[in-house]
């Protein structure tokens, strides 16, 4: 990418991926971005589970009622979790890490999509968090925020149109 602004304009959610795997170097770079993410009082409550196994990716694709099917086609998924007992800003901290993962993917020319798990349910009405917890043996001291599906793009999307930015939502000085 030429600069950060271009990266933001070009980053779009990718839901279709090729079969080509990521390189170990790409995975390392993505995980470095996650581990470099800021956290309140530098407590770093986040944790990450890297999933490449196709069978497990398919099981995770049923973790919530809508919007998770794309995980099945990803080369890799990163489950973003955090420990609430470490920090009361765990949701914000894990959200920042999720976003940095996606921006790093775009910078590498990879596609990604955030799959919300927290406060979602499976088709059967089970908490999505519980479904992921069961698949990955996650302890109850850790909460699941999201799954970031990652792979090589098998779809091209137009960059964001900055002429359509909602400037009416920016308030200067007061509401």
N, C-alpha and C positions, 0 to 999 in steps of 0.2 A: 504494500500500500504506500502511496505517496505521503499521506499524512493521516492523522487521526480523524479529521473531519470527513475525508473521503471514505475511510473505513466505516464510519457511522452511516453514511449515506448508502453504501453498498451492502451492508449487512441486512439480510432478510432471513426469515425462518425457512429452513430447507426441510422438506418432508419426504423427498425422494432421493435415494442415494444409489451409487453404483456398488458393485460387489467388491471393488478393489479395497484391500485393507489399508490402514494407516501405517506409516513407518514407525519404528520405535522412537526415532528422533521427533517426529510430530507429536506422538503421545507424551513424550517427556516435556516438550515445549508447552503443551496444553496444561499439563499438571503443574509445571512451574508457574504458569499464570495463576492457577487456582491457589497455589501455596503462597504466592506473593500478594494475594488480595488483602486489603486492609480489613481490620476488625476492631470493634470498640475496645478501647484500653489495651489493644494488642493481645487480647485473650485468645484469639484464634480458636473459637469453639467448633469450627468446621472440620468435617471429615469427608473423605471421598472414597467411593468404591468404583473401581474401573472394571467394566464388564465387556468382554469381547466374545465370549462363548455364545454361539448362535442360538442354542437351545435356551439359555438364560435370557438372552435378548427377547426371544419370542415370548417367554413367560412374563417378562416385564411389560410387554406390549399389551397385556390384559390387566395391568395394574390399576387402570381407571376406566371409567365408563366411556369417555370420549377423549380423543386427542392423543392416545398413547400408541395406537397401532403402528405408527411410523418407526417406533423403536425396533421392530422386527427387521426392518431393512437397513438399519444403521450398521456401520462397521464396529462401532464402539459406543458405549453409553457410560456416562459418569453420573453416578448417584451422589447427589450433594446432600449431606446430612450435617447436623450440628448437635452439640450437647448443651441443652438449656441450663443445666446446673453450673456451667462454666461462665455463661454470660446471658444477661437478659436481652441482649441485642442479637441473639443467635439467628433470628429470622432475617434481619437486615444483613448480618455478616455473611450468611449462606447465600443470600440473594446477590450480594456484590460478587462473591466468588462465582456464582452461576453466570453472571453477566460477563465477567472477565474471561471465563472459559469460552463463551460464545464469541467474544471479540477476538480472542487469540485464534480461534478456529477460522474466522473470516480472514484474519491477517495471513494465515497459512494457505488461504484459498479453499478451505474446507467448508462444508455446510454443517449447520447445527440447528437444533430446535429444542426449546425449553418445554418440558412436560411437567406441568404442575402436579405435585402429589399431595402436598399439605392441604387439608380441608377438602379433599376429593374422595369419591367412592368408586368401587368397581361396579360392573354391570349387575352383580348380585347384591349390591348395597353395602358391601364390606368397606371399611375405611381403606383407601388406597395405601396409606402409610402402613397399615397392618399387612396388606398383600405383599408389598415390597419387603417389609421386615421378615416375613415368612420365607420368601424366596432367597434372601441373602443372609439369613441368620443374624440380623441386626439386633443388638441388645436394646433393652427398653430405656436405657439412659441416653439414647441418641434418637433424634427426631429426623424424619425424612422430609426435606423441602421439595426437591425437584430431581428430575432425571434430564440430563442434557444428552440428546441423541446426536451422534457425530458421524460424518462420513464424507466421501467425495460426492459433490453435487451431481445429481442426475436430472436437474432442472435448472433453468436460468430464470431469474426474476429481475424485473427492472429495478434500478436503484430507487430509493425514496425520492420523491419530487419535493424539493425544498420550497417550491412555490405554493405547496399545499400545507405547509406547516401551520398549526393552529395558534397563531400569535395572539388571538383573543384570550388565550388561557394564561398569558403572561401579565402579571399585575406589577406595577412599579410603585413602590413606597407603601401602598395599602391596597385593599380590595377595591 
